[in-house]
Amino acid sequence: MDAVTYRFSDLNAVIERVHTLVDHWKAEGIFPPVFEDDTLHMLRLAIHEWVANLVQHADFQDREPQILIDIVPNGKSVHCAIRDNSAGFDLDTNLRIRESMLETLPERGMGLLMIEACTEHLSYSRVERGWHCLEFSVSADQDPWLPIPF
């Protein structure tokens, strides 16, 4: 499979559409056989949590929301880039805040830590005027037991 880009603008339907895409990838055998259910589940979880954060918290500043998801399978890994036209935020600071909350086991706010646990090479940056990008990889070599202490 070559790189594929999916575009979403309806925040009310994007999460359901993302899950439908992952189900389609699995049903169609889009990824090589090394991508077992656990690997696809980590990919689904990382994409879901980021998109859910965009839906719930992103400031699109009166612009029509645009979310682009690029998927690039590469041997035993999948590279994913999720670009959006929101105002963005400071991922590193928010991850540190979430990590400091672990002892209280909050009901909400763990999505960023789940993304970090599911992925390799996680980064978030401003990529062009008015756009931000979360990039990560998920590997078939990763341990499916997520290293989250809760």
GUNU-960138 format. One line per 8 residues: number of its first residue (from 1); their letters; for each residue x, y, z of N, C-alpha, C. Coordinates in Angstrom, 2 decimals. Each point is the difference from the previous one (the first is absolute). Layout:
% residues N
NUM = A = X:Y:Z:X:Y:Z:X:Y:Z ~ ...;
END
This chain:
% residues 150
1 = MDAVTYRF = 0.84:-1.18:0.00:-0.84:1.18:0.00:0.89:1.24:0.00 ~ -0.28:0.92:-0.88:0.71:1.27:-0.03:-0.61:0.94:1.05 ~ 0.62:1.15:0.17:-0.53:1.00:0.92:-1.40:0.41:-0.44 ~ -0.88:0.13:0.97:-1.37:0.39:-0.28:-0.36:1.14:0.95 ~ -0.71:1.01:-0.51:-0.45:1.11:0.82:-1.51:0.01:0.05 ~ -0.53:0.14:1.20:-1.44:0.10:0.22:-0.29:1.39:0.56 ~ -1.05:0.64:-0.50:-0.35:1.36:0.41:-1.36:-0.01:0.68 ~ -0.07:0.70:1.13:-1.24:0.10:0.77:-0.25:1.46:0.36;
9 = SDLNAVIE = -1.26:0.41:-0.01:-0.34:1.35:0.45:-1.22:0.00:0.92 ~ -0.71:-1.09:0.08:-1.19:-0.09:0.84:0.39:-0.57:1.36 ~ 0.15:0.86:1.00:0.42:-0.46:1.31:-1.01:-0.93:0.66 ~ -1.25:0.07:-0.42:-1.03:-0.87:0.57:0.12:-1.44:-0.49 ~ 0.65:-0.21:-1.13:0.07:-1.34:-0.59:1.42:-0.55:-0.10 ~ 1.01:0.79:0.29:1.37:-0.42:-0.28:0.42:-1.23:0.80 ~ -0.36:-0.11:1.26:0.43:-1.15:0.79:-0.59:-1.29:-0.56 ~ -1.29:0.00:-0.29:-0.63:-1.18:-0.58:0.63:-0.35:-1.35;
17 = RVHTLVDH = 0.29:1.01:-0.81:0.61:-0.26:-1.31:1.40:-0.58:0.14 ~ 0.75:0.45:0.99:1.34:-0.54:0.23:-0.09:-1.48:0.39 ~ -0.93:-0.33:0.87:-0.16:-1.41:0.39:-0.42:-0.85:-1.20 ~ -0.86:0.52:-0.83:-0.41:-0.71:-1.21:1.20:-0.24:-0.91 ~ 0.88:0.98:-0.12:1.21:-0.16:-0.82:0.88:-1.12:0.53 ~ 0.24:-0.01:1.30:0.86:-1.04:0.57:-0.64:-1.37:-0.20 ~ -1.30:-0.10:0.18:-0.70:-1.27:-0.26:0.17:-0.42:-1.46 ~ -0.08:0.96:-0.90:0.19:-0.27:-1.43:1.43:-0.50:-0.26;
25 = WKAEGIFP = 0.99:0.67:0.59:1.39:-0.43:-0.19:0.18:-1.44:0.46 ~ -0.60:-0.33:1.14:0.13:-1.36:0.52:-0.71:-1.01:-0.91 ~ -1.24:0.30:-0.38:-0.78:-0.92:-0.83:0.63:-0.23:-1.36 ~ 0.60:1.02:-0.55:0.59:-0.09:-1.34:1.44:-0.50:0.02 ~ 0.57:-0.19:1.18:1.39:-0.45:0.07:0.95:1.02:-0.58 ~ -0.27:1.27:0.24:0.81:1.09:-0.56:1.45:-0.09:0.45 ~ 0.23:-0.37:1.24:1.35:-0.05:0.53:0.57:-1.41:-0.14 ~ 1.32:-0.12:0.00:0.62:-1.33:-0.11:-0.42:-0.91:1.16;
33 = PVFEDDTL = 0.20:-1.31:-0.16:-0.43:-0.96:1.02:0.59:0.25:1.39 ~ 1.14:0.71:0.09:0.60:0.23:1.33:-0.88:0.90:0.87 ~ -0.97:0.67:-0.60:-0.88:0.87:0.78:-1.15:-0.81:0.57 ~ 0.23:-0.50:1.20:-1.01:-0.78:0.69:-1.02:0.94:0.64 ~ -1.02:-0.59:0.59:-1.06:0.80:0.61:0.53:0.99:1.04 ~ 1.01:-0.42:0.79:0.53:0.89:1.03:0.63:1.25:-0.61 ~ 0.72:-0.17:-1.10:0.65:1.14:-0.65:-1.05:0.94:-0.57 ~ -1.00:-0.55:-0.66:-1.08:0.84:-0.54:-0.78:0.69:1.11;
41 = HMLRLAIH = -0.14:-0.69:1.14:-0.70:0.62:1.13:0.80:1.21:0.52 ~ 1.32:-0.13:0.08:0.83:1.14:0.45:-0.12:1.16:-0.98 ~ 0.01:-0.30:-1.30:-0.16:1.04:-1.01:-1.36:0.67:0.15 ~ -1.05:-0.81:0.13:-1.36:0.54:0.17:-0.08:0.88:1.25 ~ 0.56:-0.47:1.10:-0.06:0.74:1.26:0.72:1.34:-0.11 ~ 1.19:0.00:-0.59:0.76:1.24:-0.13:-0.75:1.01:-0.87 ~ -0.50:-0.45:-1.14:-0.75:0.91:-0.89:-1.27:0.48:0.70 ~ -0.74:-0.93:0.61:-1.24:0.36:0.67:0.23:1.05:1.08;
49 = EWVANLVQ = 0.97:-0.21:0.86:0.24:0.92:1.11:0.38:1.39:-0.50 ~ 0.82:0.07:-1.04:0.39:1.31:-0.51:-1.20:0.70:-0.65 ~ -0.74:-0.71:-0.81:-1.16:0.60:-0.66:-1.05:0.40:1.04 ~ -0.20:-0.84:1.01:-0.95:0.36:1.07:0.44:1.27:0.72 ~ 1.31:0.16:0.22:0.50:1.23:0.61:-0.27:1.20:-0.91 ~ 0.17:-0.17:-1.30:-0.30:1.10:-0.92:-1.48:0.36:0.07 ~ -0.86:-1.01:0.00:-1.45:0.24:0.04:-0.39:0.72:1.30 ~ 0.54:-0.45:1.12:-0.41:0.53:1.30:0.69:1.29:0.40;
57 = HADFQDRE = 1.26:0.20:-0.42:0.77:1.09:0.58:0.60:1.00:-0.99 ~ 0.10:-0.35:-1.26:0.72:0.87:-0.94:-0.75:1.30:-0.27 ~ 0.77:1.06:-0.15:-0.54:1.31:-0.35:0.28:0.22:-1.50 ~ -1.04:-0.07:-0.79:0.16:0.19:-1.44:-0.21:1.46:-0.42 ~ -0.17:0.89:0.98:-0.04:1.44:-0.22:-0.93:0.43:-1.15 ~ -1.23:-0.44:0.07:-1.02:0.36:-0.99:0.30:-0.47:-1.42 ~ 0.96:-0.89:-0.15:0.28:-0.60:-1.32:-0.72:-1.33:-0.08 ~ -0.32:-0.41:-1.21:-0.54:-1.35:-0.18:1.09:-0.99:0.42;
65 = PQILIDIV = -0.32:-0.90:0.93:1.01:-0.97:0.42:0.46:-0.87:-1.17 ~ 1.30:-0.21:-0.06:0.59:-0.89:-0.99:0.94:-0.93:0.73 ~ -0.19:-1.30:-0.18:0.87:-1.01:0.58:0.43:-0.92:-1.14 ~ 1.29:-0.14:-0.18:0.56:-0.87:-1.03:0.78:-1.10:0.68 ~ -0.28:-1.24:-0.37:0.71:-1.13:0.57:0.75:-0.70:-1.13 ~ 1.33:-0.03:0.13:0.86:-0.69:-0.96:0.46:-1.30:0.64 ~ -0.19:-1.10:-0.72:0.41:-1.33:0.45:1.02:-0.55:-1.00 ~ 1.14:-0.43:0.53:1.05:-0.55:-0.85:0.53:-1.30:0.61;
73 = PNGKSVHC = -0.48:-1.15:-0.48:0.56:-1.27:0.47:1.43:-0.15:-0.52 ~ 0.88:-0.53:0.86:1.39:-0.14:-0.39:0.58:-1.24:0.68 ~ -0.10:-1.13:-0.67:0.52:-1.24:0.57:-0.75:-0.40:1.25 ~ 0.69:0.07:1.15:-0.62:-0.38:1.27:-0.58:1.18:0.76 ~ -0.04:1.16:-0.60:-0.55:1.16:0.71:-0.95:0.78:-0.89 ~ -0.75:0.87:0.64:-0.90:0.90:-0.69:0.33:1.40:0.50 ~ 0.26:0.89:-0.92:0.22:1.40:0.36:-1.33:0.73:-0.20 ~ -0.35:0.82:0.96:-1.25:0.75:-0.07:0.30:1.47:0.28;
81 = AIRDNSAG = -0.57:0.87:-0.81:0.08:1.44:0.23:-1.43:0.53:0.00 ~ -0.37:0.69:1.06:-1.33:0.59:0.10:0.18:1.51:0.05 ~ -0.39:0.64:-1.09:0.12:1.47:-0.11:-1.37:0.63:0.23 ~ 0.01:1.17:0.60:-1.25:0.72:0.21:0.26:1.50:-0.03 ~ -1.07:0.73:-0.23:0.11:1.45:-0.09:-0.46:0.70:1.29 ~ 0.21:-0.67:1.13:-0.35:0.60:1.29:1.11:0.95:0.44 ~ -0.23:0.66:1.13:1.00:0.91:0.56:1.18:-0.75:0.60 ~ -0.15:-1.31:0.23:1.09:-0.80:0.54:0.13:0.16:1.51;
89 = FDLDTNLR = 0.96:-0.74:0.57:0.27:0.09:1.43:1.38:-0.59:0.28 ~ 0.45:0.04:1.24:1.31:-0.47:0.39:-0.10:-1.45:0.48 ~ 0.33:-0.95:-0.86:-0.12:-1.42:0.33:0.90:-0.39:1.15 ~ 1.25:0.43:-0.01:0.94:-0.40:1.05:-0.48:0.43:1.38 ~ -0.46:1.22:0.13:-0.51:0.49:1.29:-1.20:-0.80:0.43 ~ -0.92:-0.26:-0.92:-1.20:-0.77:0.34:0.33:-1.43:0.38 ~ 0.99:-0.62:-0.63:0.41:-1.35:0.40:0.58:0.01:1.41 ~ 0.83:0.99:0.33:0.57:0.08:1.35:-1.10:0.19:1.04;
97 = IRESMLET = -1.00:0.81:-0.31:-1.11:0.21:0.92:-0.74:-1.31:0.22 ~ -0.26:-0.74:-1.07:-0.72:-1.27:0.11:0.81:-1.01:0.81 ~ 1.31:-0.04:-0.23:0.85:-0.92:0.75:-0.03:0.31:1.49 ~ -0.07:1.28:0.35:-0.03:0.37:1.42:-1.34:-0.36:0.65 ~ -1.03:-0.22:-0.81:-1.33:-0.34:0.52:-0.19:-1.50:0.22 ~ 0.96:-0.82:-0.39:-0.19:-1.45:0.01:-0.34:-0.57:1.38 ~ 0.56:0.55:1.05:-0.25:-0.54:1.33:-1.46:0.15:0.42 ~ -0.69:1.01:-0.55:-1.41:0.20:0.36:-0.95:-0.80:-0.88;
105 = LPERGMGL = 0.53:-0.64:-1.02:-0.80:-0.80:-0.94:-1.28:0.73:-0.44 ~ 0.17:1.07:-0.73:-1.18:0.77:-0.43:-0.84:-0.79:-1.00 ~ -1.30:0.31:-0.04:-0.89:-0.66:-0.94:0.23:0.48:-1.42 ~ 0.40:1.25:-0.14:0.19:0.59:-1.32:1.42:0.56:-0.09 ~ 0.41:0.29:-1.23:1.29:0.63:-0.19:1.15:-0.94:-0.23 ~ -0.28:-1.28:-0.24:1.07:-0.98:-0.19:0.28:-0.29:-1.48 ~ -0.76:0.61:-0.90:0.14:-0.28:-1.42:1.39:0.27:-0.54 ~ 0.63:1.10:0.41:1.34:0.31:-0.50:1.01:-1.06:0.45;
113 = LMIEACTE = -0.14:-0.48:1.24:0.90:-1.05:0.47:-0.24:-1.32:-0.74 ~ -1.25:-0.27:-0.36:-0.27:-1.20:-0.79:0.63:0.11:-1.39 ~ -0.09:1.19:-0.61:0.63:0.20:-1.30:1.50:-0.24:0.12 ~ 0.60:0.58:1.02:1.45:-0.16:0.20:0.36:-1.47:0.20 ~ -0.82:-0.74:0.74:0.27:-1.41:0.27:-0.15:-0.87:-1.24 ~ -0.89:0.36:-0.90:-0.28:-0.80:-1.20:1.00:0.24:-1.13 ~ 0.77:1.05:0.10:0.76:0.46:-1.17:1.50:0.02:0.22 ~ 0.69:0.11:-1.12:1.44:0.26:-0.03:0.18:1.33:-0.73;
121 = HLSYSRVE = 1.05:0.71:0.32:0.34:1.22:-0.75:-1.13:1.02:-0.01 ~ -0.58:0.27:1.14:-1.10:0.95:0.11:0.53:1.43:-0.03 ~ -0.59:0.82:-0.88:0.37:1.42:-0.04:-1.22:0.82:-0.41 ~ 0.02:1.25:0.39:-1.08:0.92:-0.33:0.62:1.36:-0.28 ~ -0.37:0.59:-1.12:0.60:1.29:-0.35:-0.91:0.80:-0.92 ~ 0.31:1.27:-0.08:-0.63:0.87:-0.99:0.71:-0.29:-1.32 ~ -0.76:-0.30:-1.04:0.63:-0.40:-1.26:-0.11:1.05:-1.09 ~ -1.02:0.79:0.05:-0.16:1.07:-0.98:-1.01:0.97:0.57;
129 = RGWHCLEF = -0.17:1.09:-0.65:-0.88:1.05:0.51:-1.39:-0.54:0.34 ~ -0.32:0.04:1.30:-1.31:-0.42:0.44:-0.22:-1.50:0.10 ~ 1.04:-0.80:-0.16:-0.12:-1.46:0.07:0.99:-0.57:1.01 ~ -0.43:-1.08:0.65:0.84:-0.73:0.94:-0.04:-1.47:-0.36 ~ 1.02:-0.74:0.44:0.08:-1.41:-0.39:0.51:-0.86:1.15 ~ -0.76:-1.04:0.31:0.44:-1.06:0.90:0.51:-1.13:-0.88 ~ 1.23:-0.44:0.25:0.58:-1.10:-0.77:0.43:-1.11:0.95 ~ -0.23:-1.22:-0.42:0.42:-1.14:0.81:0.08:-1.23:-0.88;
137 = SVSADQDP = 0.62:-1.03:0.57:0.04:-1.31:-0.64:-0.51:-1.02:0.99 ~ -0.62:-1.05:-0.54:-0.41:-1.16:0.77:0.69:-1.19:-0.66 ~ 0.60:-0.85:0.81:0.80:-1.09:-0.53:-0.55:-1.35:0.43 ~ 0.09:-0.97:-0.89:-0.39:-1.37:0.32:0.95:-0.59:1.03 ~ 1.16:0.60:0.19:0.97:-0.49:0.98:-0.27:0.52:1.41 ~ -0.93:0.95:0.14:-0.31:0.55:1.31:-0.72:-1.03:0.86 ~ 0.25:0.08:1.29:-0.71:-0.84:0.96:-1.44:0.51:0.08 ~ -0.99:-0.87:-0.23:-1.39:0.44:0.03:-0.50:0.39:1.39;
145 = WLPIPF = 0.77:-0.34:1.05:-0.38:0.39:1.36:0.49:1.42:0.21 ~ -0.93:0.94:0.01:0.35:1.41:0.08:0.65:0.34:1.33 ~ 1.12:0.72:-0.04:0.72:0.35:1.24:-0.59:1.22:0.69 ~ -1.26:-0.10:0.41:-0.65:1.08:0.73:-0.25:-0.50:1.42 ~ 0.50:0.71:1.00:-0.13:-0.49:1.38:-1.37:0.28:0.62 ~ -1.07:-0.50:-0.61:-1.33:0.11:0.62:-0.83:-1.19:-0.38;
END
